[in-house]
Amino acid sequence: MWVTADGHIRQELLPDGRYDEARGDRQSAYTGSYTVTGTHIDYVDDSGFTATGDVRDGVLYHEHLVLHRQ
């Protein structure tokens, strides 16, 4: 589980290549698939939206978000 410092955004990267992101009280606000290449993550939301992320020094930088492993 990856979480923003305020706990508002919580992202689970599931072992089957799917992700589930909660925002505040809204569970499964965003869901989709992801692929990992080294420390880089490519996301494809179920609606077709794409995003990227990179893990550096144990921190996930996902677009404008900074998430820490919980």
PyMOL commands that set and color helices and strands:
alter all, ss='L'
color gray80, all
select strands_A, chain A and resi 2-4+9-13+18-23+26-37+40-45+50-56+59-62+65-69
alter strands_A, ss='S'
color yellow, strands_A
deselect
rebuild
show_as cartoon
